[in-house]
């Protein structure tokens, strides 16, 4: 007498629909993020530095040399930019990152206008957004402003530092390959940091 072999039942049709839906959703997210994929490939494939962002040391009178002195562990590459196209500056220095202030990060970029620092930005992956926000609270204290209403699709959280402001999106968004940005910008002329 032969041993009976177990009968393999096919998966229910609803599972096929679920697998198809997950596959299609993944494909749409990846196709929509093709321009960003090189950043993720660098982040996952190459060793990048972990830095502590010196927000309080950044100042609008800094030049590239002063920025490099403030961030010695960051291998900055600098190129000329078209200010009319990007609206941020005529030169940018950038580098890939592993982490900023112990929160996941993808890149750091610093824009110069006329040889002086105009803006700095750290791009944070979607999954690291809340860690970056907690790191900012730990480093800079309680925010000076939090938007309740969306302005141009985003709500922001803002901190004051010695020579500028630091801003992050309040919400991470829905795209798992999207990213948030932590911006440093000089304070507008004539404004002073709020008293703490």
RAFEN-V958079 format. One record per run of one state. SS is the DSSP state (2 for helix, 1 for strand, 0 for the rest). FROM is the first residue (numbers start at 1). TO is the last residue. If there is no record, write none. Layout:
ss:SS from:FROM to:TO
ss:SS from:FROM to:TO
This chain:
ss:0 from:1 to:12
ss:2 from:13 to:32
ss:0 from:33 to:33
ss:2 from:34 to:45
ss:0 from:46 to:48
ss:1 from:49 to:51
ss:0 from:52 to:54
ss:2 from:55 to:57
ss:0 from:58 to:63
ss:2 from:64 to:70
ss:0 from:71 to:76
ss:1 from:77 to:80
ss:0 from:81 to:82
ss:2 from:83 to:86
ss:0 from:87 to:90
ss:1 from:91 to:100
ss:0 from:101 to:102
ss:1 from:103 to:104
ss:0 from:105 to:106
ss:1 from:107 to:113
ss:0 from:114 to:115
ss:1 from:116 to:125
ss:2 from:126 to:140
ss:0 from:141 to:144
ss:1 from:145 to:146
ss:0 from:147 to:150
ss:1 from:151 to:151
ss:0 from:152 to:153
ss:1 from:154 to:154
ss:0 from:155 to:155
ss:1 from:156 to:161
ss:0 from:162 to:163
ss:1 from:164 to:169
ss:0 from:170 to:178
ss:1 from:179 to:186
ss:0 from:187 to:196
